[in-house]
């Protein structure tokens, strides 16, 4: 599998992984008493997933191939 294809495949599955991580059965695992830096565990988990999705998207977009420029001439 070429690196470009692998990156496109990861970019395809990234939103699916994010969706699975914010589904209620997974989120309710972190619905326990306790805090992380004063923030409830469930909220800390959601913000971590949100931040991880942004970071992964940033890293993936740097490796995606750029599309060729469009021809600006109109015939």
N, C-alpha and C positions, 0 to 999 in steps of 0.2 A: 504494500500500500504506500503510495507516495505521500510525502509530508503534507502537500497541499490538500490531498483528499482526506487525510487524517484530521487536519485542522477543521475542514468543512464539516466532517462528521461530528467532531466535538462541538462545533458551533451549533449544529442541529440538535444535539442532545442536551446542551446546557440549559435551555429553558424547561425541558422536560424534567431534568434533575431538580431544578429550582421549584417547579410545581409540586413534585413529589415531596420535597422537604418542607413545604408549607401546608401540606394536607393535615387536617386535624388529627388523625391518629399519630402522626410523627410529632406534631407540635405539642400534643397533650402529654408526651413523654416528659417534657420539660416543665410541666405544670406542677411543680413541687414547691414546698416552702423553702425559701432561701433566696439569696441575692448574689449578683455578680457586680461588684463595685456599686452596690446600692440599688441596682436595677433587678427586678424580678427575673428569675431564670427564663421564663417563657418569652419575655420581651427581649432579653439578651440573645436568646437563640434566634429569634426572628431578625433582629438587627445583624447578627453574625451572618445569617444566610443571605440577607440583602447585600451586605458588604462583600461577601464572597462572590456573589453573582456579578456585581459590578467589577470587581477585580478580575475575575475570570473572563468577562466580556472584554475588558480592556486588553488583557494579554492575548486573547484570541484574535481580536481585530488587528493587532499589529502583525500577525502572521498570515492573515487571509490575503490572497492575491488581489491586487487592485484591478478593477475592470479597465479595459482600454478606453482612452478618451473618445468621446463622441465626436463625429465629424460636424463642425459648425456650419459647413456650407449647405445651402439649401438649393437643390436642383429642381 
